[in-house]
C-alpha cells in the first residue's frame, strides 16, 4: 500500500540527490533509516561501554 507525502521542491531535490539510478523515494528513505538506526544503536553501545570503567577508547591506546 502506498501513500502520498507532501514535500517542498527543495526537500524533494535533496532526497533525489541521495538516490542511485533506479531508486524509488521509498528505497532512498528506507536506506537512510537503516543508516540512522545503525548509528543510534552504535552510539548507545559506545555510551554503555563508556559507563563501564574498563572501557578505554582506541585513541587513548599507545
PyMOL Python script that loads the backbone (N, CA, C, O; Angstrom):
from pymol import cmd

cmd.read_pdbstr("""\
ATOM      1  N   UNK A   1       0.842  -1.181   0.000  1.00  0.00           N
ATOM      2  CA  UNK A   1       0.000   0.000   0.000  1.00  0.00           C
ATOM      3  C   UNK A   1       0.883   1.239   0.000  1.00  0.00           C
ATOM      4  O   UNK A   1       1.822   1.332   0.791  1.00  0.00           O
ATOM      5  N   UNK A   2       0.599   2.164  -0.854  1.00  0.00           N
ATOM      6  CA  UNK A   2       1.387   3.386  -0.970  1.00  0.00           C
ATOM      7  C   UNK A   2       0.600   4.553  -0.399  1.00  0.00           C
ATOM      8  O   UNK A   2      -0.627   4.518  -0.305  1.00  0.00           O
ATOM      9  N   UNK A   3       1.332   5.579  -0.025  1.00  0.00           N
ATOM     10  CA  UNK A   3       0.717   6.797   0.478  1.00  0.00           C
ATOM     11  C   UNK A   3       1.447   7.983  -0.122  1.00  0.00           C
ATOM     12  O   UNK A   3       2.543   7.836  -0.663  1.00  0.00           O
ATOM     13  N   UNK A   4       0.852   9.136  -0.030  1.00  0.00           N
ATOM     14  CA  UNK A   4       1.452  10.354  -0.561  1.00  0.00           C
ATOM     15  C   UNK A   4       1.971  11.190   0.597  1.00  0.00           C
ATOM     16  O   UNK A   4       1.300  11.357   1.616  1.00  0.00           O
ATOM     17  N   UNK A   5       3.170  11.707   0.422  1.00  0.00           N
ATOM     18  CA  UNK A   5       3.772  12.584   1.416  1.00  0.00           C
ATOM     19  C   UNK A   5       4.101  13.895   0.721  1.00  0.00           C
ATOM     20  O   UNK A   5       4.773  13.902  -0.311  1.00  0.00           O
ATOM     21  N   UNK A   6       3.637  14.993   1.275  1.00  0.00           N
ATOM     22  CA  UNK A   6       3.893  16.305   0.671  1.00  0.00           C
ATOM     23  C   UNK A   6       5.294  16.788   1.047  1.00  0.00           C
ATOM     24  O   UNK A   6       5.658  16.817   2.222  1.00  0.00           O
ATOM     25  N   UNK A   7       6.071  17.164   0.032  1.00  0.00           N
ATOM     26  CA  UNK A   7       7.411  17.699   0.232  1.00  0.00           C
ATOM     27  C   UNK A   7       7.568  18.978  -0.567  1.00  0.00           C
ATOM     28  O   UNK A   7       6.951  19.145  -1.619  1.00  0.00           O
ATOM     29  N   UNK A   8       8.388  19.869  -0.069  1.00  0.00           N
ATOM     30  CA  UNK A   8       8.707  21.046  -0.876  1.00  0.00           C
ATOM     31  C   UNK A   8       9.614  20.585  -2.020  1.00  0.00           C
ATOM     32  O   UNK A   8      10.216  19.515  -1.939  1.00  0.00           O
ATOM     33  N   UNK A   9       9.713  21.378  -3.072  1.00  0.00           N
ATOM     34  CA  UNK A   9      10.592  21.019  -4.188  1.00  0.00           C
ATOM     35  C   UNK A   9      12.029  20.900  -3.713  1.00  0.00           C
ATOM     36  O   UNK A   9      12.761  20.023  -4.172  1.00  0.00           O
ATOM     37  N   UNK A  10      12.442  21.766  -2.805  1.00  0.00           N
ATOM     38  CA  UNK A  10      13.803  21.742  -2.285  1.00  0.00           C
ATOM     39  C   UNK A  10      14.080  20.424  -1.567  1.00  0.00           C
ATOM     40  O   UNK A  10      15.123  19.808  -1.786  1.00  0.00           O
ATOM     41  N   UNK A  11      13.161  19.989  -0.716  1.00  0.00           N
ATOM     42  CA  UNK A  11      13.327  18.726   0.001  1.00  0.00           C
ATOM     43  C   UNK A  11      13.325  17.556  -0.969  1.00  0.00           C
ATOM     44  O   UNK A  11      14.125  16.630  -0.830  1.00  0.00           O
ATOM     45  N   UNK A  12      12.437  17.590  -1.945  1.00  0.00           N
ATOM     46  CA  UNK A  12      12.388  16.525  -2.948  1.00  0.00           C
ATOM     47  C   UNK A  12      13.715  16.426  -3.694  1.00  0.00           C
ATOM     48  O   UNK A  12      14.220  15.328  -3.923  1.00  0.00           O
ATOM     49  N   UNK A  13      14.278  17.572  -4.073  1.00  0.00           N
ATOM     50  CA  UNK A  13      15.544  17.575  -4.805  1.00  0.00           C
ATOM     51  C   UNK A  13      16.690  17.050  -3.941  1.00  0.00           C
ATOM     52  O   UNK A  13      17.558  16.325  -4.428  1.00  0.00           O
ATOM     53  N   UNK A  14      16.693  17.414  -2.665  1.00  0.00           N
ATOM     54  CA  UNK A  14      17.713  16.896  -1.753  1.00  0.00           C
ATOM     55  C   UNK A  14      17.577  15.385  -1.609  1.00  0.00           C
ATOM     56  O   UNK A  14      18.577  14.667  -1.617  1.00  0.00           O
ATOM     57  N   UNK A  15      16.354  14.904  -1.480  1.00  0.00           N
ATOM     58  CA  UNK A  15      16.103  13.475  -1.359  1.00  0.00           C
ATOM     59  C   UNK A  15      16.594  12.738  -2.602  1.00  0.00           C
ATOM     60  O   UNK A  15      17.219  11.683  -2.499  1.00  0.00           O
ATOM     61  N   UNK A  16      16.311  13.296  -3.769  1.00  0.00           N
ATOM     62  CA  UNK A  16      16.778  12.695  -5.024  1.00  0.00           C
ATOM     63  C   UNK A  16      18.292  12.566  -5.048  1.00  0.00           C
ATOM     64  O   UNK A  16      18.826  11.594  -5.583  1.00  0.00           O
ATOM     65  N   UNK A  17      18.982  13.533  -4.475  1.00  0.00           N
ATOM     66  CA  UNK A  17      20.444  13.521  -4.522  1.00  0.00           C
ATOM     67  C   UNK A  17      21.038  12.350  -3.730  1.00  0.00           C
ATOM     68  O   UNK A  17      22.199  11.998  -3.939  1.00  0.00           O
ATOM     69  N   UNK A  18      20.266  11.747  -2.833  1.00  0.00           N
ATOM     70  CA  UNK A  18      20.723  10.590  -2.064  1.00  0.00           C
ATOM     71  C   UNK A  18      20.460   9.286  -2.812  1.00  0.00           C
ATOM     72  O   UNK A  18      20.928   8.226  -2.397  1.00  0.00           O
ATOM     73  N   UNK A  19      19.722   9.358  -3.898  1.00  0.00           N
ATOM     74  CA  UNK A  19      19.343   8.158  -4.619  1.00  0.00           C
ATOM     75  C   UNK A  19      20.395   7.668  -5.587  1.00  0.00           C
ATOM     76  O   UNK A  19      21.336   8.376  -5.945  1.00  0.00           O
ATOM     77  N   UNK A  20      20.199   6.433  -5.993  1.00  0.00           N
ATOM     78  CA  UNK A  20      21.005   5.806  -7.028  1.00  0.00           C
ATOM     79  C   UNK A  20      20.084   5.539  -8.214  1.00  0.00           C
ATOM     80  O   UNK A  20      18.860   5.576  -8.092  1.00  0.00           O
ATOM     81  N   UNK A  21      20.692   5.272  -9.345  1.00  0.00           N
ATOM     82  CA  UNK A  21      19.896   5.022 -10.540  1.00  0.00           C
ATOM     83  C   UNK A  21      18.891   3.901 -10.272  1.00  0.00           C
ATOM     84  O   UNK A  21      19.255   2.817  -9.816  1.00  0.00           O
ATOM     85  N   UNK A  22      17.635   4.181 -10.560  1.00  0.00           N
ATOM     86  CA  UNK A  22      16.580   3.190 -10.381  1.00  0.00           C
ATOM     87  C   UNK A  22      15.923   3.195  -9.016  1.00  0.00           C
ATOM     88  O   UNK A  22      14.925   2.501  -8.819  1.00  0.00           O
ATOM     89  N   UNK A  23      16.456   3.964  -8.055  1.00  0.00           N
ATOM     90  CA  UNK A  23      15.864   4.025  -6.715  1.00  0.00           C
ATOM     91  C   UNK A  23      14.521   4.745  -6.735  1.00  0.00           C
ATOM     92  O   UNK A  23      14.330   5.730  -7.449  1.00  0.00           O
ATOM     93  N   UNK A  24      13.609   4.231  -5.940  1.00  0.00           N
ATOM     94  CA  UNK A  24      12.377   4.964  -5.672  1.00  0.00           C
ATOM     95  C   UNK A  24      12.615   5.814  -4.423  1.00  0.00           C
ATOM     96  O   UNK A  24      13.606   5.630  -3.716  1.00  0.00           O
ATOM     97  N   UNK A  25      11.709   6.734  -4.163  1.00  0.00           N
ATOM     98  CA  UNK A  25      11.833   7.513  -2.934  1.00  0.00           C
ATOM     99  C   UNK A  25      11.773   6.582  -1.728  1.00  0.00           C
ATOM    100  O   UNK A  25      12.453   6.813  -0.728  1.00  0.00           O
ATOM    101  N   UNK A  26      10.964   5.537  -1.819  1.00  0.00           N
ATOM    102  CA  UNK A  26      10.872   4.564  -0.729  1.00  0.00           C
ATOM    103  C   UNK A  26      12.224   3.896  -0.490  1.00  0.00           C
ATOM    104  O   UNK A  26      12.639   3.727   0.656  1.00  0.00           O
ATOM    105  N   UNK A  27      12.911   3.515  -1.568  1.00  0.00           N
ATOM    106  CA  UNK A  27      14.244   2.915  -1.439  1.00  0.00           C
ATOM    107  C   UNK A  27      15.200   3.854  -0.701  1.00  0.00           C
ATOM    108  O   UNK A  27      15.913   3.441   0.214  1.00  0.00           O
ATOM    109  N   UNK A  28      15.200   5.106  -1.109  1.00  0.00           N
ATOM    110  CA  UNK A  28      16.113   6.094  -0.524  1.00  0.00           C
ATOM    111  C   UNK A  28      15.821   6.287   0.953  1.00  0.00           C
ATOM    112  O   UNK A  28      16.732   6.267   1.780  1.00  0.00           O
ATOM    113  N   UNK A  29      14.557   6.474   1.282  1.00  0.00           N
ATOM    114  CA  UNK A  29      14.172   6.714   2.679  1.00  0.00           C
ATOM    115  C   UNK A  29      14.465   5.492   3.541  1.00  0.00           C
ATOM    116  O   UNK A  29      14.948   5.640   4.663  1.00  0.00           O
ATOM    117  N   UNK A  30      14.186   4.294   3.049  1.00  0.00           N
ATOM    118  CA  UNK A  30      14.469   3.074   3.823  1.00  0.00           C
ATOM    119  C   UNK A  30      15.962   2.947   4.095  1.00  0.00           C
ATOM    120  O   UNK A  30      16.365   2.623   5.212  1.00  0.00           O
ATOM    121  N   UNK A  31      16.789   3.203   3.072  1.00  0.00           N
ATOM    122  CA  UNK A  31      18.233   3.120   3.257  1.00  0.00           C
ATOM    123  C   UNK A  31      18.708   4.152   4.283  1.00  0.00           C
ATOM    124  O   UNK A  31      19.560   3.846   5.117  1.00  0.00           O
ATOM    125  N   UNK A  32      18.172   5.353   4.230  1.00  0.00           N
ATOM    126  CA  UNK A  32      18.548   6.390   5.194  1.00  0.00           C
ATOM    127  C   UNK A  32      18.142   5.989   6.613  1.00  0.00           C
ATOM    128  O   UNK A  32      18.895   6.220   7.559  1.00  0.00           O
ATOM    129  N   UNK A  33      16.966   5.393   6.765  1.00  0.00           N
ATOM    130  CA  UNK A  33      16.515   4.970   8.093  1.00  0.00           C
ATOM    131  C   UNK A  33      17.388   3.854   8.635  1.00  0.00           C
ATOM    132  O   UNK A  33      17.659   3.823   9.835  1.00  0.00           O
ATOM    133  N   UNK A  34      17.837   2.934   7.785  1.00  0.00           N
ATOM    134  CA  UNK A  34      18.732   1.865   8.227  1.00  0.00           C
ATOM    135  C   UNK A  34      20.042   2.443   8.752  1.00  0.00           C
ATOM    136  O   UNK A  34      20.569   1.991   9.768  1.00  0.00           O
ATOM    137  N   UNK A  35      20.558   3.445   8.051  1.00  0.00           N
ATOM    138  CA  UNK A  35      21.809   4.079   8.475  1.00  0.00           C
ATOM    139  C   UNK A  35      21.624   4.754   9.825  1.00  0.00           C
ATOM    140  O   UNK A  35      22.466   4.608  10.711  1.00  0.00           O
ATOM    141  N   UNK A  36      20.545   5.481   9.988  1.00  0.00           N
ATOM    142  CA  UNK A  36      20.286   6.179  11.250  1.00  0.00           C
ATOM    143  C   UNK A  36      20.095   5.178  12.379  1.00  0.00           C
ATOM    144  O   UNK A  36      20.641   5.362  13.467  1.00  0.00           O
ATOM    145  N   UNK A  37      19.320   4.114  12.131  1.00  0.00           N
ATOM    146  CA  UNK A  37      19.105   3.089  13.158  1.00  0.00           C
ATOM    147  C   UNK A  37      20.424   2.473  13.593  1.00  0.00           C
ATOM    148  O   UNK A  37      20.654   2.277  14.786  1.00  0.00           O
ATOM    149  N   UNK A  38      21.286   2.166  12.643  1.00  0.00           N
ATOM    150  CA  UNK A  38      22.583   1.552  12.951  1.00  0.00           C
ATOM    151  C   UNK A  38      23.446   2.513  13.759  1.00  0.00           C
ATOM    152  O   UNK A  38      24.097   2.105  14.721  1.00  0.00           O
ATOM    153  N   UNK A  39      23.455   3.790  13.372  1.00  0.00           N
ATOM    154  CA  UNK A  39      24.260   4.773  14.096  1.00  0.00           C
ATOM    155  C   UNK A  39      23.739   4.991  15.512  1.00  0.00           C
ATOM    156  O   UNK A  39      24.524   5.107  16.453  1.00  0.00           O
ATOM    157  N   UNK A  40      22.425   5.045  15.664  1.00  0.00           N
ATOM    158  CA  UNK A  40      21.858   5.202  17.002  1.00  0.00           C
ATOM    159  C   UNK A  40      22.191   3.997  17.869  1.00  0.00           C
ATOM    160  O   UNK A  40      22.503   4.145  19.050  1.00  0.00           O
ATOM    161  N   UNK A  41      22.126   2.809  17.288  1.00  0.00           N
ATOM    162  CA  UNK A  41      22.478   1.593  18.021  1.00  0.00           C
ATOM    163  C   UNK A  41      23.939   1.648  18.469  1.00  0.00           C
ATOM    164  O   UNK A  41      24.247   1.388  19.633  1.00  0.00           O
ATOM    165  N   UNK A  42      24.832   1.985  17.544  1.00  0.00           N
ATOM    166  CA  UNK A  42      26.252   2.050  17.898  1.00  0.00           C
ATOM    167  C   UNK A  42      26.520   3.129  18.940  1.00  0.00           C
ATOM    168  O   UNK A  42      27.329   2.925  19.845  1.00  0.00           O
ATOM    169  N   UNK A  43      25.851   4.274  18.823  1.00  0.00           N
ATOM    170  CA  UNK A  43      26.006   5.323  19.830  1.00  0.00           C
ATOM    171  C   UNK A  43      25.624   4.810  21.211  1.00  0.00           C
ATOM    172  O   UNK A  43      26.305   5.089  22.198  1.00  0.00           O
ATOM    173  N   UNK A  44      24.528   4.058  21.271  1.00  0.00           N
ATOM    174  CA  UNK A  44      24.070   3.519  22.552  1.00  0.00           C
ATOM    175  C   UNK A  44      25.068   2.498  23.097  1.00  0.00           C
ATOM    176  O   UNK A  44      25.343   2.486  24.297  1.00  0.00           O
ATOM    177  N   UNK A  45      25.609   1.647  22.234  1.00  0.00           N
ATOM    178  CA  UNK A  45      26.602   0.662  22.668  1.00  0.00           C
ATOM    179  C   UNK A  45      27.825   1.380  23.233  1.00  0.00           C
ATOM    180  O   UNK A  45      28.306   1.025  24.309  1.00  0.00           O
ATOM    181  N   UNK A  46      28.328   2.377  22.528  1.00  0.00           N
ATOM    182  CA  UNK A  46      29.500   3.104  22.999  1.00  0.00           C
ATOM    183  C   UNK A  46      29.222   3.852  24.298  1.00  0.00           C
ATOM    184  O   UNK A  46      30.084   3.934  25.173  1.00  0.00           O
ATOM    185  N   UNK A  47      28.003   4.400  24.419  1.00  0.00           N
ATOM    186  CA  UNK A  47      27.642   5.104  25.652  1.00  0.00           C
ATOM    187  C   UNK A  47      27.683   4.136  26.833  1.00  0.00           C
ATOM    188  O   UNK A  47      28.199   4.471  27.899  1.00  0.00           O
ATOM    189  N   UNK A  48      27.135   2.932  26.637  1.00  0.00           N
ATOM    190  CA  UNK A  48      27.144   1.937  27.713  1.00  0.00           C
ATOM    191  C   UNK A  48      28.559   1.498  28.056  1.00  0.00           C
ATOM    192  O   UNK A  48      28.895   1.314  29.226  1.00  0.00           O
ATOM    193  N   UNK A  49      29.385   1.331  27.031  1.00  0.00           N
ATOM    194  CA  UNK A  49      30.775   0.939  27.279  1.00  0.00           C
ATOM    195  C   UNK A  49      31.533   2.022  28.044  1.00  0.00           C
ATOM    196  O   UNK A  49      32.337   1.719  28.926  1.00  0.00           O
ATOM    197  N   UNK A  50      31.279   3.266  27.711  1.00  0.00           N
ATOM    198  CA  UNK A  50      31.956   4.367  28.395  1.00  0.00           C
ATOM    199  C   UNK A  50      31.563   4.442  29.864  1.00  0.00           C
ATOM    200  O   UNK A  50      32.342   4.906  30.697  1.00  0.00           O
ATOM    201  N   UNK A  51      30.363   3.990  30.178  1.00  0.00           N
ATOM    202  CA  UNK A  51      29.913   3.990  31.563  1.00  0.00           C
ATOM    203  C   UNK A  51      30.678   2.968  32.396  1.00  0.00           C
ATOM    204  O   UNK A  51      30.779   3.106  33.615  1.00  0.00           O
ATOM    205  N   UNK A  52      31.208   1.960  31.749  1.00  0.00           N
ATOM    206  CA  UNK A  52      31.998   0.950  32.449  1.00  0.00           C
ATOM    207  C   UNK A  52      33.437   1.446  32.533  1.00  0.00           C
ATOM    208  O   UNK A  52      33.981   1.938  31.544  1.00  0.00           O
ATOM    209  N   UNK A  53      34.037   1.324  33.667  1.00  0.00           N
ATOM    210  CA  UNK A  53      35.389   1.842  33.860  1.00  0.00           C
ATOM    211  C   UNK A  53      36.441   1.038  33.102  1.00  0.00           C
ATOM    212  O   UNK A  53      37.562   1.517  32.928  1.00  0.00           O
ATOM    213  N   UNK A  54      36.116  -0.155  32.654  1.00  0.00           N
ATOM    214  CA  UNK A  54      37.075  -0.988  31.947  1.00  0.00           C
ATOM    215  C   UNK A  54      37.295  -0.523  30.508  1.00  0.00           C
ATOM    216  O   UNK A  54      38.291  -0.893  29.887  1.00  0.00           O
ATOM    217  N   UNK A  55      36.401   0.263  29.986  1.00  0.00           N
ATOM    218  CA  UNK A  55      36.474   0.709  28.587  1.00  0.00           C
ATOM    219  C   UNK A  55      37.578   1.763  28.414  1.00  0.00           C
ATOM    220  O   UNK A  55      37.654   2.731  29.170  1.00  0.00           O
ATOM    221  N   UNK A  56      38.417   1.553  27.416  1.00  0.00           N
ATOM    222  CA  UNK A  56      39.449   2.528  27.062  1.00  0.00           C
ATOM    223  C   UNK A  56      39.289   2.832  25.580  1.00  0.00           C
ATOM    224  O   UNK A  56      39.416   1.925  24.757  1.00  0.00           O
ATOM    225  N   UNK A  57      39.012   4.083  25.215  1.00  0.00           N
ATOM    226  CA  UNK A  57      38.862   4.419  23.798  1.00  0.00           C
ATOM    227  C   UNK A  57      40.146   4.093  23.017  1.00  0.00           C
ATOM    228  O   UNK A  57      41.250   4.216  23.547  1.00  0.00           O
ATOM    229  N   UNK A  58      39.989   3.684  21.775  1.00  0.00           N
ATOM    230  CA  UNK A  58      41.136   3.313  20.960  1.00  0.00           C
ATOM    231  C   UNK A  58      42.155   4.432  20.820  1.00  0.00           C
ATOM    232  O   UNK A  58      43.356   4.169  20.768  1.00  0.00           O
ATOM    233  N   UNK A  59      41.689   5.688  20.758  1.00  0.00           N
ATOM    234  CA  UNK A  59      42.643   6.780  20.582  1.00  0.00           C
ATOM    235  C   UNK A  59      43.484   7.025  21.827  1.00  0.00           C
ATOM    236  O   UNK A  59      44.455   7.780  21.767  1.00  0.00           O
ATOM    237  N   UNK A  60      43.142   6.412  22.946  1.00  0.00           N
ATOM    238  CA  UNK A  60      43.929   6.551  24.157  1.00  0.00           C
ATOM    239  C   UNK A  60      44.967   5.432  24.288  1.00  0.00           C
ATOM    240  O   UNK A  60      45.813   5.482  25.181  1.00  0.00           O
ATOM    241  N   UNK A  61      44.913   4.442  23.425  1.00  0.00           N
ATOM    242  CA  UNK A  61      45.892   3.360  23.453  1.00  0.00           C
ATOM    243  C   UNK A  61      47.123   3.765  22.635  1.00  0.00           C
ATOM    244  O   UNK A  61      46.999   4.156  21.474  1.00  0.00           O
ATOM    245  N   UNK A  62      48.278   3.672  23.228  1.00  0.00           N
ATOM    246  CA  UNK A  62      49.517   3.996  22.506  1.00  0.00           C
ATOM    247  C   UNK A  62      50.628   3.130  22.964  1.00  0.00           C
ATOM    248  O   UNK A  62      51.750   3.253  22.472  1.00  0.00           O
TER     249      UNK A  62
END
""", "prot")
cmd.dss("prot")
cmd.show_as("cartoon", "prot")
cmd.util.cbc("prot")
cmd.orient("prot")
